[in-house]
Amino acid sequence: MNTVSIISLVFAGICATSCMGKTIDDNPAKTKTITLSIEEAIKEHSEDLMSIQGVVGVGQGLCGNTPCMKVYVLRRTPELDKKIPASLEGFEVSIEVTGEIRAHPDN
C-alpha cells in the first residue's frame, strides 16, 4: 500500500467513527419548527396514542416551563417506552403512571 492509500483509509476510519451513533436529529443546526399549537398536536395524535395498549389518557401539561404532551399509562414498561415517542410535532412527550382512570359516579 502506498502512503496515499494509508492516509485515505485512516481518514475514512476517523469519519466513520465520528458518525457512529448519530442520526440526522443529532444535528444541532437542524431544529424542528413547531407549526401546530399544543392543543392541535394533541388532537392530531391522541387517537394513535390511545390505541397503544396500556395508555389510558392523553393530555397537556408542562415539562419544566414548556408545554408538553402527557401520556398517562397503567404502568410503565420497556415496551411502552419503545412505542411512545419522545416528542411529537416538536413537543416533548412525558409518560406518567396513573393506573386505571374511571369516571366518578354522579351523586
Rosetta blueprint (number, residue, H / E / L):
1 M L
2 N L
3 T H
4 V H
5 S H
6 I H
7 I H
8 S H
9 L H
10 V H
11 F H
12 A H
13 G H
14 I H
15 C H
16 A H
17 T H
18 S H
19 C H
20 M L
21 G L
22 K L
23 T L
24 I H
25 D H
26 D H
27 N L
28 P L
29 A L
30 K L
31 T L
32 K L
33 T L
34 I L
35 T L
36 L L
37 S L
38 I H
39 E H
40 E H
41 A H
42 I H
43 K H
44 E H
45 H H
46 S H
47 E H
48 D H
49 L H
50 M H
51 S L
52 I L
53 Q L
54 G L
55 V E
56 V E
57 G E
58 V E
59 G E
60 Q E
61 G E
62 L E
63 C E
64 G L
65 N L
66 T E
67 P E
68 C E
69 M E
70 K E
71 V E
72 Y E
73 V E
74 L L
75 R L
76 R L
77 T L
78 P H
79 E H
80 L H
81 D H
82 K H
83 K H
84 I L
85 P L
86 A L
87 S E
88 L E
89 E L
90 G L
91 F E
92 E E
93 V E
94 S E
95 I E
96 E E
97 V E
98 T L
99 G L
100 E L
101 I L
102 R L
103 A L
104 H L
105 P L
106 D L
107 N L
